[in-house]
């Protein structure tokens, strides 16, 4: 089926919950109003049914790397753990390679591994390392992404308190992508999580730089700012990509609320599918877009 594409999805099965690979606690689940029935994890079979109900054709699964391995609270989902599902369901899943700038040359070698596994992009959480996007330690990773032609996705805007014993400052205002985009004009950058509360900054960066895009995941679409809705339905329709940050937002709710905005058909199609195929060339090759 030629359905929607969700660009930010976390593994959230019983395996990941039991292994402490989610990075959040019960207080965070309360804050995002996660239903009690799903807090022990949702099986991949059930998640596929949720995708079908939401008319989502393909999801990008994040092999998360969150924090220096020496720090309390840090966690990761190994590339092979994501790759297992991508190989089992190649028509439904592709991988995103998490990055850790504290690993030096090891991380650069890992990106080659990710490309060999068929991953379509790279993912980062700046706040988990207390390193803003324009910090020098990210630059070798940006350069490697240019070399490997892999888009780089990173959270911008505020981050929440995922665990009460691990309180991380927000370090990634969207304006900090400005220098990165100037220094790496060949690099595709996707600022995910809307850029809240600096959404207008995120729009400015996407408008200024040809290869900077906005991911609208992690927030219920009915709460998207009016300026962003105007942008994606007009001069910015080619710069915005749909996502959920599952399990934070249920895809069924997200798609329903996106439809309720009444975007122009060409805008809706671009945000929900076509832009992802343009931004992630390896994904387009896989899906025939």
N, C-alpha and C positions, 0 to 999 in steps of 0.2 A: 504494500500500500504506500502511496505517496502522502504521508501525513506530516505532522509537526516534528520538529527537532528540538530536543531539550539539551542545552549545551552545558548544564551543570547538574550532575547527579552523583550523590554519594552512596557507596555501598552501605546498606543498613539492614543486613540480615541478622538472624540470631547469632551467626558466627562472629560478625563484627562487634555486636553488642557484648557478647560474652568475653571477647578478647580485649575489650576496652579500646576499640579502634574508632570510636565515634568522636571522642574529644569533649563530650558534654555530659552534664549530670542531670539529675531529676529537676533541679531548679530551672535549668535552661529549657527542659521539655515543658515545664509549667509555663514559662514565659512565652514560648511559641505555640502554646495550646495544643501540644501533641496529644492525640487521643490515647487514653490508657491502654487500649487494646493493641496498639502498635509499638509500645515502648520496649518490648522485649525483642524487637526486630521484625522485619517483614521479609518473608522468603522471596527469592527471585521469581519463582513461579507466580506468586501473588503480585509482585511488582509488574511483571509482564502483563498480567490481566488489567492492572491499573493503567498501564500505558495504552493498552488496547481501548479501554473505556474512554480515555482522554484523546484518542486519535493521534497518539504520539508514535511515529514510525521508528525513531532512533534516539537513543540517549547517549551522552558522553559521560563515561564513568571516571571519576577522579581517583587516581592512585595517590592519596593524600600524603604529603610530608609536612608535618606540623611541629616545628620546633627543633632546636639543637638537641641531639640525642642525649646530651649530658644533663638536660634540664628536666625538672619535675613536670609531669603533665604532658610531655611531648609524646607523640604517637605517629604512626604511619600505617598505610596500607600498601604492602609491597606491589610492585608492578605486576608480578606474576599472579597475584590474587585478582587483580582487575582483568588481566589478560585471559584468565581462565573463563570468565563470563563472555569476553569478547570472542573467544574461539568457539564457545558453545553456541553463541547466538550472533554470528557476524552480521546478520541483517538488522539486528536490533541495537547492538552496542559497539562503541569504539572507546578507546582509552585516552586519558589525559595523564601525562607524566608529572607527578608532583616533584617539586624542586626544593632543595635545601642548600642555601648558599654557604653553609658552614662546612660542607663536605668537599669543597675545592675541586680538584681534578676528578675525584671519584664521581661527583655529580655530572660533570661533563661527559664522562664515559657512560654514565647511566642514560644520558639522553640518546646516545647512539643505540643503546640497548632498546630504548623505548621505540625509536624509529624502526628498528628491526622487528619489533613485535607488532608494528602496524599502528602504533598510537598516532593520533591525528593532531595533537597539540600538547602544550605544556601548561602547568598550573602552579600558582604560588599563593601563599598566605603571608604577606609581609609582616603582619602583626605578630605571628608566631615566632618571629626572629628578631623583633624590635628593630627592623631594618626597613626604612622607607624605600619606595620604588627607585629613587634616584641614588641610593647608596652604592658605593663602589663594588661591594661584594656581589651585587646582582649582575654587574656588567659582563663578566665572562659567560654567564648563562644567556644573557641577551645575544651576545655575539654568536654563541653556539646555535641558538635558535635561528638566527639569520642564516648560518651555514647550512643547517639541516632543513630549512624552510618549514619550521614549525611555529604556528601562532602561539603567543604567550598570553595566557589568561591570568589575571590576578585580582584579588579582592581590593576594592578601593572604598573609601568612606569609612564610617565607624565600624568597629567590631563590638560584639556583645561580650558579656562574661559567660563563658561556656561552662566553666567550673568555678565554684566559689573559692577554691584554693589556688587557682591559676588566673590572675587578673592581668590582662594584656592591654597596653595602651593602643589607641588608634593611631597608626603612623602613615597611612596611605591616602592622604587627600588627593583627589583627582588631578589637581594642578601639578602634582609631582611627576605626572606622566609627561609633562611638557618637555623637560630636558631630555628624558629618555627617548622620546619620539624624534627630537632634533638630532640626538647623537646616533640613533639607529633608524634612519628613514626607511630601511628595507624591512624592519620588524613589524609584524602585525601584533597589535596590543588590544586586548579585550578587557576593559574595566568592568568587573562583575559586581553584583550586589548593588546596582543602581547608582552608587556614589553617595548614598544617603549619609549625612544630611546636606551634602554639597552637590546635589544633582545638576544644578545649573553649571557648576564647574566641569562636571563630566560631559555635559552637552558641549561646552565650549571647547574641550579638548578634542572631542569627536568631530566638531565642525572645523577646527583648525587643521587637524592632521589627517591626511588621507587614509592612513592605516591604523587609526585609533577607533575602536568600536565600543559599544555599551551593551552589557548583559543585564537583563532586567529580572534576574533571579533573586531568591531569598526574601522577597516581599510579595504579599498578595497583590495581584495586579489591580484590584479595585482601589488600592491605596497609592498607586503610582502618581507622582506629581503632575499637575496639569501641563507644566512646561514640557515635560518629557513626552506626554501623550501627544501634544501638538507637534513636537519634533519628529516623533516616529510616524506621524500621519501626514507629514508634509516634506520639508526639505531634508529631513534626516531619516527617511524611511529605509535607506540602504545602510544605516549605521547602527541599528539596534537589533539585538538577538534575544530570542525567548529562552528562558531557563527557569528552573524551579528551586534549585538547591535542595532537592529531595534528600532527606525526609522533612525539611523545614516547611515546604509548601507542597501540598498534594497536587499532582498534575491535573487531576480532574477539576479541581477548584480553579487552578490557574488558567486552564483553557476556557472554562466557562466564563470567567471574569474578563479574559481578553476579548472574547466574542462580544460581551456586553458593552464594551467601549465603542462599538460601532465604527471601527476604523474603515477607511476605504479598502475595498477588496485587494487592491494592489499593495497597500501598506500592510495589511494583515498577512498576506501571503509572504511578503518580504521578511517581516519580523519573525514569523512562526516557522519559516523553512528556508526560503531562498537565500537570505543573508548568510546563514550558517554554511550553506553549500559554497558560497563565494569566499567566505573567510577561512574555511578549512578545506583547502584543495584536496587533501587526501581523503576527506570524507566524501566530497563530491565524486571522486573517482570510484569510491566504494559503492555509493548509492546510485551512480549513473546520472548525477545532477548536472 
